[in-house]
Structure formats: C-alpha cells, structure tokens
Amino acid sequence: MAPPPPFGANSAAARDIASVIHPYTDLEAHQTVGPVVMSRGKGVRVWDETGKEYIEAVAGLWCASLGFDNERLVQAAVTQMRKLPFYHGFNAKSHDPMIDLAEMLLARAPVPMGKVFFANSGSEANDSAIKMVWYLNNALGRSGKKKIIGRVKGYHGITIGSASLTGLPANHRSFDVPLPGFLHTITPHFYHGAQPNETEDAFATRCAEELEKLILAEGPETIAAMWAEPILGAGGVILPPRGYFPKIQAVLRKYDILFVVDEVICGFWRTGNYWGSQTFDIDPDILVCAKALSASYLPISAVLVTDRVFQALAQESHVIGTFGHGFTYSGHPVPAAVAIETLKIYDEIDLGGQVAVTGPYFQAELRRRFAGHPLVGEVRGIGLIAAVELSPDPALHANFDPAAKIGPRLAKLCEEQGIISRSVANDSLCFSPPLIISKDEIDELLNRFGRALDELTVQLRREQIAVVG
C-alpha cells in the first residue's frame, strides 16, 4: 500500500511504512496513518522530525528514568566498548561489568538474595524465571508441581512463556497462548472489584481467599509459583488494596509456592522506594528487574534468586552437567557497564530523595486537578506512576464502550498538546515520567493534560456521547 499524500516519498515516515513491523500497533491502519518519528531528546522531553516538542509522560515505556540525554551513561558505554566490547558468560566465562553489577544488585535487593542471572529484557527475564521454577521442582523431585499463577490484567512480557503469564487479552488473542499450566487469579482493583460496602481490607482478604480456592481446585501439589507486579502497570496502573500482599504471601507459604515479583516497572525508585517490594511489604523468592536498571539506554535485565532457589538450580545442573539456559548477550559488558553507572547516578544524585518530594506533589496535583472532572472516574498512583481512568458516569464507576476508543482519542489529543502518554485498559491514561522530572515540569505536564482532557469533554458532548456533569 502506497503511503498517503502527507508523507513525501523519501520521508522517514514513508520509509518506515515500507519496512517496519511495529509492536503494539494496528499494522493495517499504520499503512495509512504512519508513525510519529522521534529525532532527539533532552531531559524529560523529545522532539519529532518536524521539530514538535513533547513531554515524555511515560518515560518511553515506563523506563527512561534519567531522561534522554545523560552524558555519563553515553561515556560509560563508549569506555566499555573500547575496553571489551563483547564477551559472554557461557562455560564459566566472566568479566568485570557482569560481576560488579551482580554485586551491586545483591547489595540493593529488598530481601537477602543469593545470585543474579542476566538477560536482555523483562520478557526474557520472566521467561528465564519460569524455566528456573520448573528446573527447581525437577531438582527437588516434584515433577508434578509445575503450574504457574498470574493475575488477570497482569503483564509480564510477550515471549511464549511470559505472555502465558500475562493476563491481557490482546497478548493472548490469535497467538495461541496461554500455554497449558498457566492460571490467572482475580485483579486486585478495589475501584472495580470491591463489593458494596466492602472495605479495602475485606477486599484484600477476598482476593487471598480466591487465590486459595484456585490452588485447592488445581491441587497444591501441582502449583509451583505465583507471579505479581507490585503495581499492575500495563493493566492500568492498579495499586493493591491495603494488606493485599501479606495476605497473598501467607497463602503461598501455606502451600510451599514460590513468589516471583516482577519489578520491571516498579524497581529503582518508581514507587517512592528503591523497590516496589518495599513499598508494598513483599518478600520475593525471585525478583525480576529491567527497564530503569540501565535507564533503558541499553537493553539489560536481571533475575535475582534466593540462595534456596540457587542451590536447587546448582544441584540439578551438576546432575546434568550444565545449566542449559542463557543468551548470547546475557550480562553483555556494555549494557552492564551502563547499568553500573546508572545505579551509581541514582545514589549520587539522591534520586530517592528527589522522588520523595516530586512523587507526593505529582499525586496531589493529579487528584486536585482531575479527581472531580466530569470525565474522570478514578485517579490512582503512588510515587511517580499514576493513571487517570475515564468514565461516562464516575458515580457508577462505569466505563465507555471499548469500541469507542475514548482512551486512545485522549492520548492523541495529548500528543497535539505536546504530551506522550499511553492509553491502556478501561480507557486509563498512564503517567510514569522520567524520575528526574521537576515540579515545574510536572505543572507543565498537567496543564497540557488538562487542556487535552477538556477538549475531549467538549468533543464528546458535541457528539452526544454521554458525559455526566
């Protein structure tokens, strides 16, 4: 299909249409709509090829924690490229960046951890952890204990295994996943899931009871592990009700089920603590991280395991003669060097101290400005991650017909106002700006968002799409 007239024959947009398959994109519509082509970035902002400026309100994909122009990270990559541009970890080989980064992660872990395995993305790290869980149970002689529980609306990646863990329809439909043996328990979203007059504590108790019912129905001897994000990210920035995770972990411990915590979005100060596990009182057996590990300047992810988990892996690998899992780029020295520098920067600039100031300000301003807006059902978040969920009738916690694509319309209006946001489930607009964002930049972001939201309200009333208020 030829590109539409606005795209010159040799423009970046036309060349993109002719050559690229895009993730999370309507591939057919893209052939006529085309891409927004970004050309540069600085601080919390990016510019497209026309020179239009945007505040990147989702830090790319929840990940560009230090913004888009950190020279120290550039130099860390250049220095390592000159010294040792590649080496692997296969067959007991190693190098300093992999060792140093592992030590730094273990020193910063929310609970005592034993060892670190490196991969290249959150999806690969979660997939690796799935295999480790199965490997461990084979080592312990529990060959039937293999089923894994995720949560409806949870997101853990898009490899075959991690997509099976994920609980979002678009990641399953037509891909023939989930695989057998992957189960999903209820979403802990108090706003939509609570019964009339049910307290948060009672709702959290019911979530734990539903988990236990699932375990008993399947047979505890068949359940190997449960996966959870501290905050469900792509599922809508859904925070757990108070007391949720301690209640969930009590059930898992009762039946000797491992708890794997996906910190891919929440790790490295996003929730106001170094780890989401610290924010929500979680004690993981396995922890997965990525994204802000390198501020996303280069791809890298990590799986941290307790010593108990590692000893089982080591035992089985000795019986077999090798741990037959890994990637060519596991612990690649250049991304590892960038990740090391990233963690040093977090410490040196007291990023946690900054988020302790900007996070509460961001949350308070979101609620002050938008909680009573006629198009807003819920404003939710903590630290520097949040969502604004749209509703035609906030009092009823109602949602628009998904076919109307109201959330994507607002995301497009945000772009017109100079904001990159993201629409996810239930027409929720997500925010997770670079962690270096200032109060003034937060104000500017929210001013732009307010204009986009008001414009959407006017449009919907003009189109006689019901909006209460």
N, C-alpha and C positions, 0 to 999 in steps of 0.2 A: 504494500500500500504506500503510495507516494505521500510525503509529508505535506501538511496543509500549507496554504499560501504564506502565513506569517513567518514560516521558517525558511530562510534562504537555503539554497541547495547545499552550500558548504558550511552552514552554521553548525555549531556544536549540537544543537537540538536535532537537526536533520540527521547528522551523523550518528547520534545516539539512537534515534528511531530505527535506523538502518542496521544497527549492530548489537544492541544491548538487550538482554533479558533482565528486568528489574525485579528485585524482591518486593513482596507486599504491594503489588501494583496490578491494576486491571490491564493486562497486557494488550488486549484488543483496543480499549479506549486510549491507551498510551500512544497508539499509532497515529492518532489524530490530535490528541491533547498535547503530547510531548512533555519533556522534562523541564524542571527548573534547574538550570546548570549553574552550580556554585563555582566561583572563581578564586575567592580568597577569604580569609578570616582573621579577626583580631579581637582578643578579649572574648566577650560574650556575643560578638556579632559576626555575621557572614555577609558576603556580597555576591549577588549573582552576576552573570556575564553582561547584563545590561547596566550594572552599577547600582542596582537597587540594594538597599541595606536592610538586614533583618536582625532582630534579637533572636538568638537560637534558644528558645524557651524550653527545649527538651535536651539540650547539650548533645545534639545529634541524635543518638539513640540511647538516651539516659547516661551518657558515657564521657563526654569531653569535659571532665571535671575541672581542668585547669585552663579551659578556653582554647583558643585556636591559634596561638602564636607564642608558645612558651619556648624561648631560645635555649634554655638549659636542656630540655628534652631533645631538641634538634642536635645539640652538640654531643649529648650522651650517645645518640645513635651514630653520629659521624665518627666519634672517637673509637667506639667499639667496632665499627665497620673497618676501620684502618688496622685495628689490632688483631681481631679474629672475627671475620665477617660471618662465618658459619661454623658450627660444629654440633654434633648430635649427642644424645645420651644413651644410645644403644650399646649393648655389650660392655657395660660398666665404664663407658667413657664419660668424661665430665669436663666442666670449665668453670672458671670463677664466677661469671654472672649468674649461672644457674644455682651454684652453691650459695652465693651471697643472698640472692633473692629468696631462696627457700628458708634460710636462717632468719631473714627479716620478717617473713610471713609467720613463721612459727613464733617469733618473739611478740608479734602483734595479734596473734589469734585470740578469740574471745574466751576460749577454754583451752586447756593443755592439749596440744596436738603432737603427733609423732613424726610424720613425714609429709612431703609435698610432692605431687605429680603435676607436671606442666603439660598444657595443651594450648590451643590457638584461639579458642572461642568458648563462650559459655555453653553452647550446644555440645561441643566436643568434650568439655569438662564434665557435663552432666552425663553424657553417653559413657564416658570413662568410668564415672562413679557407678552407673548401673552395672557395668561389667564387673567392677570390683565387688559389688554386693553379691552378685551371682558366684563369682570366684571364691569369695569368702565362705559362702554357705556350702559350696562343694568341699572346700578345705575342712570344714567342720563336720562333714558327713551328713549335711542336711539338704540333700539334693531336691527335696520337695518344697523347700522354703524359698521360693523364688518370685512370688507375686509382689508387685510394687504399687503403692497407693500414691496418687497425686490428688489434686483438687480441681473441681470444676472452676474454670477461669484461671487456673494456674498457668504459668508459662515457664518452660524450661529449655526451649530450643526447638530446632527443626531437623536434626538428624532423625533417623528412623526410631531410635530408642528414645531420645529426648522429646520428640514430637508425640510419642505414645504417652509420655508423662504429662505433657501439656494438656490442658483441659479446655481448649478453644476450638470451636467448630471449623473455622477457616483453616486451621492447621491439620485437620483430620480429613475433611471432605475431599474425596477423589484421590487422596494419597494412600488409601488402604491402611491407615493407622487409626486407632491404636492397635499395636500387636496384641495377641493373646497374653494374659497375665498382667495387664496394666489396668488398674482400677482407679476410680475417682470418687472422692467424698465431697460433701457439700461445701459451697463457697461461704466463708465466714463474713458475709457482708450484712452487718446489722441493719443498715438502712433498708435493704430489700428483703432480708431473710428473717427478721425478727417477727414473732407473732404478736398480736395485740397485747399491750401491757407487759410484754416480756422485757426484763432488764438485760443489760449487756452481759452481766454475769450469768444469768439464766440462759441466754442465747449461747454463750461460750460453753456452758455445761451441755446444752443440747447438741452442739457441734461435736463435742467429745463423745457423747452417747451415740451419735450417728456413726462416728468412726468405729466405735467398739462393736456396734451392730454389724457393720460391714466386715470387720475382722472375724467375728464369730460366725457369720454366714459363710465366709470363704474357708474358714478353718485357720486358727492362729499359726498352726504348723506349716501353712503354705505362704504366709506373708513375710517377706524379707525386709522391707524398708518402706518408709514414707518420705516423700519429698515435699518441701514447702518453701516459698519465698517469705521472708519476714513481712513484706508488703507485696501483695499481688500487683505486679507492675502493668504488663500489657493487658491484663484482665480488667484494668480500670483504676489502678492506684487504690486498692482496697485494704484498709487497715484492719487488723484483727480486733475483735471486741476485747475489752479488758479481761485479763486472766485466761485468754484462749490458749496460748502456747503451753503454759504449765499443765493445764488440763489435758491437752493433746499428748504431751510427753508422758504423763502419768499412764495413759492408756498404752502407749507404745512400749514403755518399760515393763508393764504388766505382762506383755506377750512376747518380750525379747525381740522387738522390731527396731531396726536401726532408724535413726532420724537424720536425713540428709537436708541440710539447709542451703538453699540457693541464694547466695549473697551477690549474684552477678550485678543487680541494680543497687541493692541496699548497702553494699560494702563501701568502706572508705569515706565515711562521714555523711553520706547522703541523708540519713535519718536523724542526724544530730549526734550520733555516736560513731565510733570507728566502724562498728558492725551493727547491722540490724538485729543480730542476735542479742546484743547488749541492750538495745532499745526495748526489746520485747521479751527478755528473760528466757532465752532459748539456749539449750545445751546440746550442740550438734555432735553427732558421731563422725560425720563427714561434712565439710564445708566447701562449697564451690564458689569461686570468685573469678571475675574477668573485668571487662569494661574499664572502670576507673583504676584498675591495677596499673595500667600504663597511661592513664588519662586518655586512653584509646589512640595514642599516637602510633602505636604498632600493635598488631594482634598478639595477645597472650592471655592465657587463663590458667587457673591452678585448682587442684583438688587437694585439700588438707584432710588427712585422716588421723584418727586417734591411734595410739600405739596398739590397742587391742585389734583394730582393723588391720594395721600394717602387719602384725605378727601372723595373722591368718593368711594374708597375701604372701608373705615370705615363706611360710611353711609349704603352701601349695606350689609356689614357684620352684622350691627346692626339690619337691617330689617330681615335678615335670621336667625341671632342668632350666626353665626360663620363665619369666613373666611375659607372656606373649602378647603384649599390648603396648602401643606407643605410636608416636607420629614422627615423621622426619624432622619436623620443626618443634618437637617437644623441648621446651627450655632453650629455644634458639637464643644465642648470645646477644643479638642486637635488641630484640624486644625485651629480653631480661634486663639488659643494661638500662633501657629506657624506664622500665618498671622500677628498678632500684632508685633511679634519680627521682621518679615520681614520688615514691614513698619518702625519700629524703626531703623533698619540697614540702610535702604535707606537714612533716614535722617542723621544718624550719620556719614556715610562714604561719604556723599555728592555725592550720585550716580548721581544726575542730573549734578553736576559739572564735574564728570568723563565722562559722555556721551557727554557733551558739547565739550570735547576735542577729545575723540575717535570716536564719530559719524562722524563729518566732515572729520576726517582723513580717516576713513573707506570708506566713499563715494568718496572722492577724489582719493584714491588709486584704488578703483574698476574701476573708469572711466579712470584714467590714464593708467592702465594696460590693460584693456579689451574693452574699447569703440570702438577701431579701429580694434579689432581682426576679421579675416575673417569669423568667425563662430558666431559672436555676433551681434544681431540686436539692442537690447536696454539694457542699464544698467540703473536701476532705483532704487530709495530708498531715505530714509531720516533717520537721526539718526543711530541706529544700526539695521536697517531692510532694506533688499535690494533684488533685483533679477537680474540675468543675463539671458536674453532671447536669445535663439539660433535661427539662421536663415541661410538658404542656400544662401540667397541674401539680405543682410542688406539694400541695397539701395531701394529695393521694399517692405520692411517690411514683407517679405514672411516668412512662417513657413514650416517646414518639414511636410511630411505626418505623422499624429499621429500614424499610424500603424507601422512606423519605430521605434518608441520609442527611439528617439535620446536623449531626456532629461534623461530618466531612464538609458541609456547607460553611459551618463556622470556622473550621480550620482554613478553608480557602479565604474567607473574609479576613482572618488573622494575617494570612500572607499579604493581602492587599494593604493591611495596616503596618506591615513590617515585623511580623512575628512568625517564627516557625514553631507551631505546636503540633499536636498529634491527637486525632480522634480515635478512641477505642470503644470497647463495649458500652452499650447503653448511652451512646452519644456523650461520652465523657471526654472532655478536653484535658490533656495531661500537661503537666509542667514539671520539669526537673532541670532547671538552668545550670550552667556551669557553676561550680561551688565557689568560684571567685567573684560572683555577682555582688555588686554593691547595693546599698539601699536606694540610691538614686536610680540605678538601672532597674531595680525591682519596680519602683514607681513608674518609670517609663514603660516597662513591660505591661504593667497592669492598666495604665492609661490606654495603651494601644488595644489591649484585650477588651477593655470596656467599650471602646468605640466599635469594635467588631461585633460584640455581643448586642449592643444597642441596634446596630444596623440589621442584624439577623432578626431581632424582635420586630422591627418595622416591616421587614420583608414578609415575615410570616403572617402578620396581621393584614398586610395588603393582599396576601394570597388566601386569606381567610382560613389559615391553619390555626387551630385553637391554641391560644396562649392566655392563661389566666392572669388577670391583673391589668 
